[in-house]
Amino acid sequence: MFMDISTLWLFAISATILTLIPGPDMLRALSNAMSQGAKAGLITVLGAVTGVMFHILFAIAGVTALIYSSSVLYESFVIVGALYILWVGVSIFINKNSLSIDNTKSKKSYKKLYAEGLLTNLLNPKAIIFTLAFIPQFIQIEVGRVTLQMLILGVELIIIMLLIQIPLVFLAGKITVNVKADSKIGIYINRFFGVIIVFLGLMVLFVRL
């Protein structure tokens, strides 16, 4: 006996809904896609997915539970994550050239793009709470093999993230090509993404403080 198919489907539906809610990882990937093309957005997505992998492994090993149980450590981690999100939002807002694919000076290396995606999710408090509070709800204790169940759900989550975010970054890259990287459009899009990300960071800080 193993996990019910209905449980896997319910998790897939729930994870899809939550993934469709724009978070700092998705917004960062879309911004990079519109700045340097779809490949840049794809690399950012891969970095973000790697961050989720770490959280899943931490949850399995009990590290995330330890952070959550220690109020001082958990609050510190949340605040650091929120401050990083704020920094990301402000940097996008004030960067007037990041959406201009013709401006080679503003282009980031693939290593930096990957690191941005990784850190955005690795320091994202939502990812910690998600793996700690959401995934365990679908674990069937009576079946046993809890570690294997979490791994399966973790892989399912990663696949859903890729299926949703990869088409979005390619669409964002296509839109950028079509508008020919108009400088004014780029500035407006930058500010739009920046304001949303800053809002997410401030919301986390206000809730915690």
C-alpha positions as CSV (number, residue, x, y, z in Angstrom):
1,M,0.0,0.0,0.0
2,F,1.3,3.5,-0.9
3,M,0.0,7.0,-1.4
4,D,-3.4,7.3,-2.9
5,I,-3.6,8.8,-6.4
6,S,-6.4,11.1,-5.1
7,T,-3.9,12.6,-2.6
8,L,-1.3,13.2,-5.3
9,W,-4.0,14.9,-7.4
10,L,-5.2,17.1,-4.5
11,F,-1.6,18.1,-3.8
12,A,-1.0,18.9,-7.5
13,I,-4.1,21.2,-7.6
14,S,-3.3,22.9,-4.4
15,A,0.4,23.4,-5.4
16,T,-0.6,24.8,-8.8
17,I,-2.9,27.4,-7.2
18,L,-0.2,28.5,-4.8
19,T,2.4,28.6,-7.5
20,L,0.3,30.8,-9.7
21,I,0.3,33.4,-7.0
22,P,3.2,35.7,-8.0
23,G,6.0,35.5,-5.5
24,P,9.5,37.1,-5.5
25,D,11.0,34.1,-7.3
26,M,8.5,34.3,-10.2
27,L,8.7,38.1,-10.5
28,R,12.5,38.0,-10.4
29,A,12.6,35.4,-13.2
30,L,10.1,37.4,-15.3
31,S,12.1,40.6,-14.8
32,N,15.3,38.9,-15.9
33,A,13.5,37.4,-18.9
34,M,12.3,40.8,-20.0
35,S,15.8,42.2,-19.4
36,Q,18.0,39.7,-21.1
37,G,15.7,37.3,-22.8
38,A,14.0,34.0,-22.1
39,K,17.3,32.1,-21.4
40,A,18.1,34.5,-18.6
41,G,14.7,33.9,-17.1
42,L,15.0,30.2,-17.4
43,I,18.3,30.2,-15.5
44,T,16.7,32.3,-12.8
45,V,13.9,29.8,-12.6
46,L,16.4,26.9,-12.2
47,G,18.1,28.8,-9.4
48,A,14.7,29.3,-7.6
49,V,13.9,25.6,-8.0
50,T,17.2,24.7,-6.5
51,G,16.3,26.8,-3.5
52,V,13.0,24.9,-3.1
53,M,15.0,21.6,-3.3
54,F,17.1,22.8,-0.3
55,H,13.9,23.6,1.7
56,I,12.5,20.2,0.9
57,L,15.7,18.5,2.0
58,F,15.8,20.6,5.1
59,A,12.3,19.7,6.0
60,I,13.0,16.0,5.6
61,A,16.1,16.3,7.8
62,G,14.2,18.3,10.4
63,V,16.2,21.4,10.0
64,T,13.2,23.5,9.0
65,A,11.3,22.2,12.0
66,L,14.2,23.3,14.2
67,I,14.2,26.8,12.8
68,Y,10.5,27.1,13.2
69,S,10.6,25.9,16.9
70,S,13.3,28.3,17.8
71,S,11.6,31.7,17.9
72,V,14.8,33.8,17.8
73,L,16.4,31.9,15.0
74,Y,13.2,31.7,13.0
75,E,12.5,35.4,13.4
76,S,16.0,36.3,12.4
77,F,15.8,34.1,9.3
78,V,12.4,35.7,8.3
79,I,13.7,39.2,8.8
80,V,16.9,38.5,6.7
81,G,14.7,37.0,4.0
82,A,12.3,40.0,4.0
83,L,15.2,42.5,3.8
84,Y,16.7,40.6,0.9
85,I,13.3,40.7,-0.9
86,L,13.2,44.5,-0.2
87,W,16.7,44.9,-1.7
88,V,15.6,43.0,-4.8
89,G,12.5,45.1,-5.2
90,V,14.4,48.4,-4.8
91,S,17.2,47.3,-7.1
92,I,14.7,46.5,-9.9
93,F,12.8,49.8,-9.3
94,I,15.8,52.1,-9.6
95,N,17.4,50.2,-12.5
96,K,16.4,52.0,-15.6
97,N,18.3,49.8,-18.0
98,S,17.6,46.3,-16.7
99,L,14.9,45.7,-19.2
100,S,16.8,46.9,-22.2
101,I,18.1,43.8,-24.0
102,D,20.3,46.1,-26.2
103,N,22.3,47.4,-23.2
104,T,25.1,44.9,-22.9
105,K,26.6,46.8,-19.9
106,S,23.6,45.9,-17.8
107,K,23.6,42.2,-18.6
108,K,24.3,39.8,-15.8
109,S,26.3,36.6,-16.1
110,Y,24.5,33.3,-16.0
111,K,26.1,32.6,-12.7
112,K,24.7,35.7,-11.2
113,L,21.2,35.0,-12.6
114,Y,21.3,31.6,-11.1
115,A,22.4,33.0,-7.7
116,E,19.6,35.5,-7.8
117,G,17.0,32.8,-8.3
118,L,18.6,30.6,-5.6
119,L,18.9,33.3,-3.0
120,T,15.4,34.7,-3.7
121,N,13.9,31.3,-2.7
122,L,16.5,30.2,-0.2
123,L,15.8,33.4,1.9
124,N,12.1,33.4,1.2
125,P,10.1,32.9,4.4
126,K,7.2,31.7,2.4
127,A,9.2,28.7,1.1
128,I,10.0,27.7,4.7
129,I,6.5,27.9,5.9
130,F,5.2,26.2,2.7
131,T,7.4,23.1,3.1
132,L,6.8,23.0,6.9
133,A,3.1,23.6,7.0
134,F,1.7,22.6,3.6
135,I,3.5,19.5,2.4
136,P,3.1,17.5,5.7
137,Q,-0.7,17.9,5.3
138,F,-0.6,15.4,2.5
139,I,1.5,12.8,4.2
140,Q,-0.4,9.6,5.0
141,I,1.1,8.5,8.3
142,E,-0.7,5.1,8.2
143,V,1.1,4.3,5.0
144,G,4.6,4.8,6.5
145,R,7.7,5.8,4.5
146,V,7.3,9.4,5.4
147,T,10.6,10.4,4.0
148,L,9.8,8.8,0.6
149,Q,6.3,10.5,0.6
150,M,7.9,13.9,1.2
151,L,10.4,13.3,-1.6
152,I,7.6,12.4,-4.0
153,L,5.6,15.5,-3.0
154,G,8.7,17.6,-3.3
155,V,9.4,16.3,-6.8
156,E,5.8,16.9,-7.8
157,L,6.0,20.5,-6.5
158,I,9.2,21.1,-8.5
159,I,7.7,19.7,-11.7
160,I,4.6,22.0,-11.2
161,M,6.9,25.0,-10.7
162,L,8.8,24.3,-13.9
163,L,5.6,23.7,-15.9
164,I,4.2,27.0,-14.9
165,Q,7.2,29.3,-14.7
166,I,9.2,28.2,-17.8
167,P,6.3,29.1,-20.3
168,L,5.9,32.4,-18.4
169,V,9.6,33.4,-18.8
170,F,9.5,32.5,-22.5
171,L,6.4,34.6,-22.9
172,A,8.1,37.5,-21.1
173,G,11.1,37.2,-23.4
174,K,8.9,37.2,-26.4
175,I,7.0,40.3,-25.2
176,T,10.4,42.1,-24.7
177,V,11.4,41.3,-28.3
178,N,8.1,42.4,-29.7
179,V,8.2,45.8,-28.0
180,K,11.9,46.2,-29.1
181,A,13.0,47.0,-25.6
182,D,11.4,50.4,-25.6
183,S,13.1,52.4,-22.8
184,K,10.0,54.0,-21.4
185,I,8.2,50.6,-21.4
186,G,11.2,49.1,-19.7
187,I,11.2,51.7,-16.9
188,Y,7.5,51.2,-16.3
189,I,7.8,47.4,-16.1
190,N,10.8,47.8,-13.8
191,R,8.8,50.0,-11.5
192,F,5.8,47.7,-11.6
193,F,7.9,44.6,-10.6
194,G,9.9,46.6,-8.1
195,V,6.8,48.0,-6.3
196,I,5.2,44.5,-6.0
197,I,8.4,42.9,-4.7
198,V,8.9,45.7,-2.2
199,F,5.3,45.3,-1.1
200,L,5.9,41.6,-0.4
201,G,9.0,42.4,1.6
202,L,7.3,45.1,3.7
203,M,4.3,42.8,4.3
204,V,6.5,40.2,5.7
205,L,8.4,42.7,7.9
206,F,5.1,44.3,9.2
207,V,3.7,40.9,10.1
208,R,6.9,39.8,11.9
209,L,7.6,43.1,13.7
